[in-house]
Amino acid sequence: AIIMNKESARRMIEWEPVNERLIRARFNSHYAKTTVIQCYAPTNDAEDDIKDDFYEALLAQINKTLQHDLLL
């Protein structure tokens, strides 16, 4: 989840729930467009397959972000 005030919600261009651990949102700001990737990473105790899948999905979202966007 991403918690925001009304101003931020008004500036949101798009959002995408990727899976149960990732959400991506894009905002218009005064200086540049901003992409926020909110994640809930698996713990070290999780199985390797779960961790690998998470990091692959995260990397895919990072690569999907436009180059001129500010990435958070």
C-alpha positions, 0 to 999 in steps of 0.5 A: 500500500502507498499512503498519501495525502490528497495533493499526492493522490491528485498528482498520481498519473498511474499505478500498478499492483504488480503482485502481493509484494510490489506496487508501482505508482507514478507521480507528476511533480514540479521538477520531474516525474517520479516513480515509487516502487513500494515493496515488502521483501521476503525475510532471509528465512524465506525459501530461495525460490520465493526470494529469487521471484521477488527480486526478479519482479523488483528488477523488472519494475526497475527496468520498466521505469522510464530513464528520465523519472526519479525512482524511489 
